[in-house]
């Protein structure tokens, strides 16, 4: 049996997920000793799901154990959404992650107690669901939760090593009665399948965890290649070149698209959406305004590019207007912003409105005015962005359509002051 390390290497303050069960009790005790030796702070968080009759007793147990260790404890009560269609396990896990994210401080690392047996179970669950290499990689010892490090320092150790540690240090923990219920898939594997596998192959647990680790190595290598390719395909933030996408194999294209979406904090692409992108959006004519939606997001095609957008983009309200002198950024009602960069302020305040139609503007180098609609078409501005454009007026004359089209007088003023306009549309 692998030896339990005497101390962990700790170099940042820790927040330990503490349920009160064997695994997290061992983790908290071990990391408290390690953090004390390193002179680093450690806190614990107990997520109170309220799903068990004894939930309040468990919270009290955690308070008592943390008091004995001298570890500050936060009890985070959550409401598990059992109607979300995720199943109780997944819904509870989602609620826990949200609680951890809310509790973490800027400089803290989140430590969780998953071990080698958990990794073997996760690998089997993913395999039975037909997962590819990304899913079979299971849990990583080091990953991220938002901007924080998520650390699983026990992932190489079997549960038997944790049990031996707990007995050696006379630790007290809670036995969750739901662990004896073989209804949930993970419990069925733990109670029936893995014990049977170990009868035939005693090292089944470590072998399955090792396979997960190898898949993790492969995933990291593919991720590096995907990121390099994505940088080649991405012509701007949230914008991909369709011409370049077509030069990529379908398998690689699916990986890169999933990475592109996740990089912008958007929910993962379901297989259904990947298929729609491949068979509906990719072959669409270049001049067609086509899109594919999932949840509250969409990928839209416009003139040879794919745009990652909210499914419903906010717009400037009808009749909205504001006065803006350029001294501070102007917050737009659709969540966007106008900013004057390089100059303290305009010579006189501008009136800012949404589009009404029929606007005309005098372009640089021209003596007469042009229809703004024609100017926007020449700029190849996507239709959804046209509907968000803020217009700037001075003395009743249109001076700019955001930073897309500038009048001759405003462009001359900006050049004289070495300044520029910057527009960030809402929803981007």
C-alpha positions in Angstrom: 0.0 0.0 0.0 1.4 3.5 -0.9 2.8 5.4 2.0 0.9 8.5 3.1 3.2 11.5 2.7 4.3 12.9 6.1 3.4 16.5 5.0 2.1 18.2 1.9 4.0 20.9 0.1 1.9 24.0 0.9 2.8 27.5 -0.4 -0.5 29.3 -0.6 -3.4 29.7 1.9 -5.8 26.8 1.6 -9.6 26.4 1.7 -10.4 22.8 2.3 -13.7 21.3 1.3 -14.9 19.5 4.4 -18.0 17.2 4.4 -17.1 15.5 7.7 -16.7 12.1 6.0 -13.5 10.0 6.1 -11.8 11.4 3.0 -12.2 15.1 3.8 -11.5 14.5 7.5 -8.1 13.0 6.6 -7.4 15.8 4.1 -8.2 18.5 6.6 -6.1 17.0 9.4 -3.1 16.4 7.0 -3.3 19.8 5.4 -3.7 21.6 8.8 -0.4 20.0 10.0 1.3 20.7 6.6 0.1 24.4 6.6 1.2 24.9 10.2 4.7 23.6 9.4 4.8 25.9 6.4 3.4 28.9 8.2 0.5 29.1 5.8 -3.2 29.7 6.7 -5.9 27.1 6.2 -9.7 27.4 6.4 -12.5 24.9 5.9 -15.9 25.1 4.2 -18.7 22.8 4.9 -21.5 22.8 2.3 -24.9 22.2 4.0 -27.1 20.6 1.3 -30.0 20.0 3.5 -30.7 16.7 1.7 -30.3 14.4 4.7 -32.2 14.4 8.0 -28.9 14.5 9.9 -27.5 17.5 7.9 -27.6 19.8 10.9 -25.8 17.2 13.0 -23.1 16.9 10.4 -22.6 20.6 10.4 -22.3 20.5 14.2 -19.7 17.7 14.0 -17.7 19.7 11.5 -17.7 22.7 13.8 -16.5 20.6 16.7 -13.7 19.0 14.7 -12.5 22.3 13.3 -12.6 23.8 16.7 -10.4 21.1 18.0 -7.9 21.6 15.1 -8.0 25.4 15.4 -9.2 25.7 11.8 -11.8 28.4 11.0 -14.9 26.9 9.4 -17.6 28.4 7.2 -20.9 26.6 6.8 -22.3 27.4 3.4 -26.0 26.5 3.1 -27.1 25.8 -0.5 -30.4 24.9 -2.2 -30.0 22.0 -4.5 -32.1 22.4 -7.6 -33.6 18.9 -8.0 -35.8 20.1 -10.9 -32.9 21.1 -13.2 -32.9 17.7 -14.9 -29.3 17.0 -13.8 -30.1 14.3 -11.2 -29.5 14.7 -7.5 -25.7 13.9 -7.6 -24.9 16.3 -10.4 -27.2 19.0 -8.9 -25.5 18.7 -5.5 -22.1 18.8 -7.1 -23.0 21.9 -9.0 -24.3 23.6 -5.8 -21.0 22.6 -4.0 -18.8 24.2 -6.7 -20.9 27.4 -6.6 -20.4 27.5 -2.8 -16.7 26.9 -3.1 -16.4 29.6 -5.7 -18.3 32.1 -3.5 -16.2 31.3 -0.4 -12.7 31.4 -2.0 -10.6 34.5 -1.2 -8.3 36.0 -3.8 -5.1 34.2 -2.7 -6.5 30.8 -1.7 -6.2 27.4 -3.2 -9.2 25.0 -3.0 -8.3 21.5 -1.7 -10.6 18.6 -2.3 -10.4 15.0 -1.0 -10.9 12.8 -4.0 -8.6 9.8 -4.0 -7.5 7.0 -6.3 -10.7 4.9 -5.8 -12.8 8.0 -6.7 -10.7 8.3 -9.9 -11.2 4.7 -10.9 -15.0 5.1 -10.4 -15.0 8.3 -12.5 -13.0 6.6 -15.3 -15.5 3.7 -15.4 -18.5 6.1 -15.3 -17.1 8.1 -18.2 -16.3 5.0 -20.2 -19.8 3.6 -19.7 -21.1 6.9 -21.1 -19.0 6.6 -24.2 -16.6 9.5 -23.3 -13.6 10.2 -25.4 -10.1 11.1 -24.1 -11.2 14.3 -22.5 -13.8 12.5 -20.3 -11.6 9.5 -19.6 -9.0 11.8 -18.2 -11.4 12.0 -15.3 -10.2 14.3 -12.5 -6.9 16.3 -12.6 -4.7 16.7 -9.5 -4.3 20.3 -10.5 -7.0 22.3 -12.3 -8.9 25.5 -11.9 -12.2 26.8 -10.4 -12.6 30.2 -11.9 -9.5 32.2 -11.2 -8.4 29.8 -8.4 -6.3 26.7 -8.2 -8.2 23.5 -7.5 -6.0 20.9 -5.9 -6.6 17.2 -5.3 -3.5 16.1 -3.3 -4.8 12.6 -2.5 -5.6 11.5 -6.0 -2.6 9.0 -6.1 -3.7 7.3 -2.8 -6.2 4.5 -2.4 -9.0 4.8 0.2 -7.2 2.2 2.3 -4.3 4.6 2.8 -6.7 7.3 4.0 -8.4 4.8 6.4 -5.0 3.8 7.8 -4.1 7.5 8.4 -7.4 8.1 10.1 -6.9 5.2 12.5 -3.3 6.1 13.2 -4.4 9.6 14.3 -7.6 8.5 16.0 -9.7 10.8 13.8 -13.5 10.9 14.0 -15.7 11.1 10.9 -19.3 10.8 9.7 -20.6 7.8 7.9 -23.1 9.0 5.3 -25.9 6.4 5.2 -26.6 7.3 1.5 -23.3 5.7 0.6 -24.9 2.3 1.2 -27.6 3.0 -1.4 -26.7 1.3 -4.6 -29.2 3.3 -6.6 -26.8 6.0 -7.8 -24.4 4.9 -10.5 -21.3 5.8 -8.6 -22.5 3.9 -5.5 -23.3 0.8 -7.6 -19.8 0.8 -9.1 -18.3 1.3 -5.6 -20.4 -1.4 -3.9 -20.7 -4.0 -6.5 -18.5 -3.6 -9.7 -15.1 -2.6 -8.3 -15.1 -5.2 -5.5 -15.8 -7.9 -8.2 -13.1 -6.5 -10.5 -10.6 -6.6 -7.6 -11.4 -10.3 -7.0 -10.0 -11.0 -10.4 -7.6 -8.1 -10.8 -6.4 -6.9 -7.3 -4.8 -3.8 -8.8 -7.9 -2.8 -10.8 -8.3 0.5 -8.9 -4.7 1.7 -9.5 -4.8 0.4 -13.1 -8.0 2.3 -13.9 -6.6 5.5 -12.3 -3.4 5.0 -14.3 -5.4 4.9 -17.5 -7.1 8.1 -16.5 -3.7 9.7 -15.9 -2.5 8.6 -19.3 -5.7 10.1 -20.9 -4.9 13.2 -18.9 -1.5 13.4 -20.5 -3.0 13.0 -23.9 -5.6 15.6 -23.2 -3.0 18.1 -22.2 -1.0 17.5 -25.3 -4.1 17.9 -27.5 -5.1 21.0 -25.6 -1.8 22.6 -26.4 -2.2 21.8 -30.1 -5.8 23.0 -30.0 -4.8 26.3 -28.4 -2.2 26.9 -31.1 -4.7 26.1 -33.9 -7.3 28.3 -32.3 -5.0 31.3 -32.3 -4.6 30.7 -36.0 -8.3 30.5 -36.6 -9.4 33.4 -34.4 -9.4 36.7 -36.3 -10.7 38.7 -33.3 -12.2 38.0 -29.9 -15.2 35.7 -30.4 -14.7 35.6 -34.2 -13.4 32.7 -36.3 -12.5 32.5 -40.0 -14.8 30.0 -41.8 -12.3 29.6 -44.6 -9.6 28.5 -42.2 -12.1 26.3 -40.3 -12.9 24.4 -43.5 -9.2 23.5 -43.8 -9.3 21.6 -40.5 -10.4 18.0 -40.2 -13.9 17.5 -38.6 -12.5 15.7 -35.5 -10.0 18.5 -34.8 -12.6 21.2 -35.7 -14.9 19.8 -33.0 -12.2 20.0 -30.4 -11.2 23.5 -31.3 -14.8 24.7 -31.3 -15.3 23.3 -27.9 -12.1 25.0 -26.6 -13.1 28.3 -28.3 -16.5 28.3 -26.5 -15.2 27.3 -23.1 -12.4 30.0 -23.3 -15.1 32.6 -23.3 -16.9 31.2 -20.3 -19.8 29.8 -22.4 -21.5 26.5 -21.5 -19.9 23.5 -23.3 -21.1 22.6 -26.8 -23.4 19.6 -26.8 -22.8 16.9 -29.4 -26.1 18.0 -31.1 -24.8 21.5 -31.6 -21.4 20.3 -32.9 -23.3 18.3 -35.5 -25.4 21.3 -36.5 -22.3 23.4 -36.9 -20.7 20.8 -39.0 -23.7 19.9 -41.3 -25.7 23.1 -41.3 -23.6 26.2 -40.5 -20.3 25.2 -42.2 -21.9 24.6 -45.7 -24.1 27.7 -45.5 -23.7 30.3 -48.2 -21.3 33.2 -47.2 -24.0 35.8 -47.5 -26.5 34.0 -45.4 -27.1 35.2 -41.8 -27.3 31.7 -40.3 -27.0 30.6 -36.7 -27.0 27.7 -34.2 -28.3 28.1 -30.7 -27.9 26.3 -27.4 -28.9 27.5 -23.9 -28.6 31.3 -24.0 -25.9 31.4 -26.6 -25.4 31.2 -30.4 -22.8 30.9 -33.1 -23.8 33.1 -36.0 -22.3 33.3 -39.5 -21.7 36.5 -41.3 -19.6 37.1 -44.4 -17.1 34.3 -43.9 -16.9 34.5 -40.1 -18.4 32.7 -37.1 -19.4 34.9 -34.1 -19.9 33.7 -30.6 -22.8 35.7 -29.2 -25.6 35.7 -26.7 -28.7 34.1 -28.3 -30.6 37.4 -27.7 -28.4 40.5 -28.0 -29.4 43.5 -26.0 -30.3 46.7 -28.0 -30.4 50.4 -27.2 -34.0 51.3 -26.1 -36.1 53.3 -28.5 -35.9 56.9 -27.7 -32.9 56.6 -25.5 -30.4 59.5 -25.5 -27.6 60.8 -23.3 -25.2 63.7 -23.2 -21.5 62.8 -23.1 -18.5 65.0 -22.8 -15.9 62.2 -23.0 -14.4 62.8 -19.6 -15.5 59.4 -18.3 -16.6 56.2 -20.2 -20.3 56.3 -21.1 -22.2 53.2 -20.0 -24.8 52.3 -22.6 -28.1 50.8 -21.6 -27.4 47.6 -23.5 -24.4 46.9 -21.3 -21.9 48.3 -23.7 -19.6 51.3 -23.3 -18.2 54.2 -25.2 -14.8 55.6 -24.3 -12.7 58.5 -25.5 -9.0 57.5 -25.3 -6.0 59.9 -25.5 -7.9 63.1 -24.8 -9.4 64.6 -21.6 -12.7 65.5 -23.1 -14.5 66.8 -26.3 -14.5 70.5 -26.9 -18.2 70.4 -26.3 -20.6 67.7 -25.1 -22.0 65.3 -27.7 -25.6 63.9 -27.8 -25.7 60.1 -28.0 -28.7 58.2 -29.3 -29.6 54.9 -31.0 -30.3 54.6 -34.7 -33.6 55.8 -36.1 -33.0 55.4 -39.8 -32.2 57.8 -42.6 -29.1 59.3 -40.9 -26.5 60.9 -43.1 -22.8 61.7 -42.4 -20.0 63.7 -44.1 -17.1 61.4 -44.6 -13.4 62.4 -44.6 -12.3 63.6 -48.0 -15.9 64.1 -49.2 -17.8 67.3 -49.7 -21.3 65.9 -49.5 -23.1 63.6 -47.1 -23.6 59.9 -47.4 -26.4 57.6 -46.1 -25.2 55.9 -42.9 -26.8 52.7 -44.0 -24.6 52.6 -47.1 -21.5 53.3 -45.0 -22.3 50.4 -42.6 -22.7 48.0 -45.5 -19.3 49.1 -46.9 -17.8 48.4 -43.5 -19.3 44.9 -43.6 -20.8 45.4 -40.2 -22.9 42.5 -39.1 -26.7 43.2 -38.9 -26.9 42.5 -35.1 -24.1 45.0 -34.4 -25.8 47.7 -36.6 -28.8 47.5 -34.3 -26.6 48.2 -31.3 -24.8 51.2 -32.7 -24.7 54.4 -30.6 -24.7 57.6 -32.7 -22.8 60.8 -31.7 -24.2 64.2 -32.7 -22.9 67.7 -32.3 -25.0 70.8 -33.3 -27.5 68.4 -34.9 -24.9 66.8 -37.2 -24.0 63.1 -37.1 -20.3 62.9 -36.0 -19.9 59.2 -35.6 -21.6 55.8 -35.6 -19.7 54.4 -32.5 -16.0 53.8 -33.7 -17.2 52.3 -37.0 -17.9 55.4 -39.1 -16.4 58.8 -38.3 -17.3 62.1 -39.8 -14.7 64.4 -41.4 -14.8 67.0 -38.5 -14.5 64.3 -35.8 -11.8 62.4 -37.4 -9.8 65.6 -37.8 -10.3 66.5 -34.2 -9.2 63.0 -33.0 -6.1 63.1 -35.2 -5.2 66.6 -33.8 -5.5 65.3 -30.2 -3.9 61.9 -30.9 -7.1 60.4 -29.6 -9.6 57.7 -30.6 -13.1 56.4 -29.9 -13.6 52.9 -28.6 -16.9 51.1 -28.6 -17.6 47.9 -26.7 -21.1 46.5 -27.7 -23.3 45.1 -25.0 -23.4 41.3 -24.7 -19.8 40.8 -26.0 
